[in-house]
Amino acid sequence: MRTTGYKDSAGGSELDFVGFDAEVVDDSKLRFWFINNRPRLDESGQYLDAYRWYINATIEVFETKRGSDDLVHVKTYAHEMLVTPNKPAVVGNGGENTADLLIGGLRRELEVLLGGGNVVYCSPSGCHVAASTGFSFPNGMVKGMDGLYYVPQIMKSRIRVMELQQDLTLNQIDTIYIGMPVDNLSVDKNGDIWAAGIPKAFVFTATFEDPFERKSPSTIWRIRKLKKRKGYEVRKILEDKEANVMSGATVAIHDVKTGKLFISGAVVPYITMCEPT
């Protein structure tokens, strides 16, 4: 799709999307909330060291009409608390071209290894920390159809189930144990949550150096909330131990209508499609 109407502070139009969320505004309009992790530039336009200065993250809001090939830029969210955002979860509470968001991410470089991170609540008027304790690399959170927020903990192999309070902070009410690190979550039309699992974390990180040659096993999980009793059913749906077809997966999307799974990864140069048998 073509993007129109977007200019950054330097006058450029380059976009570096990482994760996004979307909402159906009405029968014809769709609204997208993209994490835009731009590189930082100095006064002469040269790239700054990302390890020292981190990324220059913003949230860019685009809209489109069904059947259109154009994404029209309508708003930018920028705040100092958006340090390393990964994927937003739209809360709502907004009006035209606005909404409140929750975004998980890291605050400092070593938090990937030592644990840490937070979830930030952003609205058109600003951002504040919604939760900051007990995290271990929060990543790829989603809002479930039950109104709760599901935040993966990559370094702890579990998902924190959190509820938004009246003061716009998050309170943990449950934990879903997976048994391996999981990255981004997605929600299908039935309300099931799908997670991309990482069976061998050190092998997975090595693929970032050479994603075309190095392969990493992947597992796809389905998390289903139980109806007759409290808790969740965690089921392994798909696994490629040899990474022959599915390597380095960080996200899985389930199409309820066709039963197909669409799987890809942060540095994977292709999308794997799996059909039900």
N, C-alpha and C positions, 0 to 999 in steps of 0.2 A: 504494500500500500504506500501511497505518497503522503508525506507529511507537509503540511502547509501552515504558515503563520508563526513558526517557531524561530526565535533568534536568542542566542545566549548573550551574556553580558559583554562578550568581545565582538558581537556582531555575527558570529558564526551560526551555522545551522546543523552542525554535527550532533548526533545523538548516540549515546552509549548505553543502551537499555540492558538491564539485568533481569528484573522481575516486574510483574505487573498484576493488577487486579482489574476487574471490569464490572460494570453494572448496567442493567437494562433500564434506561430512562423512561422509554415509552415504546410503543409498537414499532417505531421507526428509528429511534435514536439509541446509540450505544456510547458509553463513556468509559474511557480507559485511564488508569492511573499507573504511570510507568516510573520505575526507579531509573534515573539517568545519572550514571556514575562517570562524570566527565573528568578528564585529567586536569590538573592545575597548571596554569601558565604564569610565567613572570611578566613583567611590564613590557618586555620585548617580544612576547609571544612564544617563548621557548618553554618546553615542558619542564616542570619541576619534579624532583625526586618523590615518587609516590610513597616510598617507605617513610619518608620524613614528614611530608605534607598531607598524606592520605589523598583520598579522592575528593573531588568537588561535587558532592552529591546534591541532587535536587529531585523533586517529584514533579513530573510533567503530566498535565491533564490534557487529553485529546478526546475529541468526539467524532463520530462518523454516523452516517445514515446507512441503514441496511441496503446492501447492493452497491454502495459507493466504493470507490478505490481511494478515497481521500481521508486522511486523518487530520482534523483541524485543531490546532493548538488553542486552548482557551485559558490556561492558568498554569503558573509555576508556584510550587511550594519550596521555600528555601529556609533553612534554619541551621544554626551551629550544632544542634543535637543530631543532625543527620550525618553521622560520621561514616559508617559503612553499612548503609541500609541494603537489604537484600530483596524483600518482597513485601508489598503493602497488603493490608487487609482492610477493605473499606468498611467503616462502621456505619456510615449514614449520617443522619442529623444535619445534613446540608441542604442547600437550596440549589438554585441554578448555577451550574459549573462548580459547585463546592461540595465537599463532604469531609467528615472527619476520618482519620486513618490511624491504624496501628502498624508500626514497622519494627521488626526485630533486627538486631545487628550487633557487631562488636564495637568496643570503644577504644581498644588499644591492641597493638600488634600481637603481644604474647597471650592474649586471651584465647586464641585458637588452641594453644597447648595447655594453659593453666586454668582455663575456665573463666567464665564471665560473660559480659554482654548485657544488653537490656532491651526493653521494648518501649518505644517512644510513641506517645499519642500526639498527633498533629491535627490542627484545625486551621481554618483560614486566618485566625488571629495569632497563631503561634504553636509551639511544641513544648511538651513537658514529659518527664519520665513517668511511664505508667507502671513499670515493674523493673527492678534492677537486682534482686537477690536470687540466688539459687540457680542462675543460668549457667549453661556451659555450651557456648556457641549457638544461640538461638537463630534459627534460619528458616525461611520459607513458610511462615505461619499462614493460617487460613481462618476465616470465620465460618463455622459450621452452620448448617441449616437450623440447628437448635439454638443459635444465637451465642454460643460459646466460642472461645478462641483457642485454637490448637497450635501450640508452639513447639516445634521439634528441638530437642537438645542433642546436637550431633555428637558431642563428646561423652554423653551419658546413655545413649541408645534408648531414649525414651521421649515421650511427648507430654508436655505439660498442658492440662486442660484448665483454662482460665476464664473467669467471669468478669465482665466490666462492671465496676461499681459506680454509684452515683457521682462520686468525686472524680471520675474518669481515670481511676487506677485499676489495675488488674489484680484479682485475687485467685490463687490456685485452689481448685476444688477437686481435682483428680489427677492421676498419672496413668499413662498408658505405656506399658513396658513392651518393647519390640524385640530386644535381644541383639541388635546391631545398630550402628549409626544410621539415621535416616535424614534425608535432606528435605527438599521442598515437598509440601503437601498440596493436594488438590481435592476438590469436592465435586462429586458427580450429581446428576439430577436426582438420584435416589437418596442423597444425603450421605452416602458412603465416602470415607476419606481414603485417598490413595497416596502411598508414600514410596519414594525410591530409596531402597536400602543399599548400604555400602558394606558388603561382607568382609572386605579386606581394606581397611582404611589406608594403610601405608602404600599398598599397591595403587589405590585410587589416587592419592596425592601425586604419585610419580607420573600419572598420565598428563598432568598439567604441563610437564616439561616437553612431552612429545605425544600428543593425543593421536597422531596418525599411526604410530608404531607400537606404543605401549597400550596394553589392554587391561581392563579392570573388571572383575566379576560384578554383577548387579542382581538385585532382588527387588521384586515389586510386591508390596504389602497392601492388603485392604483392611481398613479399620471400620467396623460397623457397630454402631451403638445398639445395645440390646433394648428391646421394647418391653419384655415381660419382667426383667430384673435389672438391677443396677450393674453397669460395667460395659465392656466393649469386647467384641469378637475380633481378634487379630489373626488374620489368615494370610499365609504366604501364597500368592497367586502365580508367580512366575519367577524363575531363577535361571541364570546363565552362568554357571560356575567357571566355564572355560572362556567366557566373554567372546564367543564365536559370532554372535549376532547382536548382543546387547552389552555394550561396554561403557563404563563410566556414567551410568544413568544417575541423574539428579532430579528428574521430574517425570511423572507418569500421569497422563490424562485419560480418563475412561469415558467413552461415549456410550451412554446407556442404550440408545436407540439401536446401534449396530453391534454393541458388545466389543468394539475394537479398543485396543490400548495404543496410545501414542506415547513413545518414550524417547527422551533425549537427555543430554547432559550439558554442563556448563562449557566444556571444551570439546564436545562431540560434534563432528562436522556433518551429522546426518540425523534423521528421525527414523526410529524403528517403529513399524506398525505391526501389531499382533492381532490376528483375528481369532474369535472363539472357535473351538472345535466341538 
